[in-house]
Amino acid sequence: MTTSHGQKYNSSFETVLHKRSDLHILRKLWHMSTGSVGLFIFLNSTQSQTFWASVILAIALAGFTIDLVRNKVPAINKLVIKFMGPLMRRSEKDGVSGLPFYALGVSLSLFFYSRDIAIVSTMFLVFSDPLSSFFGILYGKDKILPNKSLQGAVAGFFTCYLITLFYAMNTSALGTHLLLFAIISGVIGSASELVSAFNIDDNLTIPVISGLGMTLLNKYVTVFA
């Protein structure tokens, strides 16, 4: 590859790939739509939870493998970015993309938590993550951690709170215990997203940490049987 071609190649990266601080609506819509489709398939499947956990783990491992290969073979990396560039960030150009962490987080949640908690923690990932980012980028004036704002954290809290409340209303009678569970779950969900400020991918931390938190919470404020 000549220098001029190399310059063109790098320039294409700069114009196609987004920064973390960009609003990047297409990525957020992709994040929510693919997650919603996955949840729909899981909820309407007759296969076991362990089966789907294994399938999604295989997707995660395939994603890590593809990232490893493309980082070592520029031609493959160029091809991947040609098709997936609109959904990628600049930081993912020569690193690991969010997809394998997304799949790994969901699979671990399905492996280790009850069905209801795995579903709710996955819904946190699918909806709270992009919405907290959206509000944080647009309105995040008060920084509480690197790349994290109070406004984004509040948006994450309310998203997780409402997801928990409306989902749990299908399994538990509305009452003080349910409201308490939803409020604390909202805090846990929002906190699990903030952990990514310490260079840990939130696609992994959100379902794993929130699932663990709700599992422990459910022992004291029982909402899911």
Secondary structure, 3 states (H helix, E strand, C coil): CCHHHHHHHHHHHHHHCECCCCCCHHHHHHHHHHHHHHHHHHHCCCCCHHHHHHHHHHHHHHHHHHHHHHHHCHHHHHHHHHHHHHHCEHHHCCCCCHHHHHHHHHHHHHHHCCHHHHHHHHHHHHHHHHHHHHHHHHHCCCEEECCEEHHHHHHHHHHHHHHHHHHHCCCCCCCHHHHHHHHHHHHHHHHHHHHHHHCCCHHHHHHHHHHHHHHHHHHHCCCCC
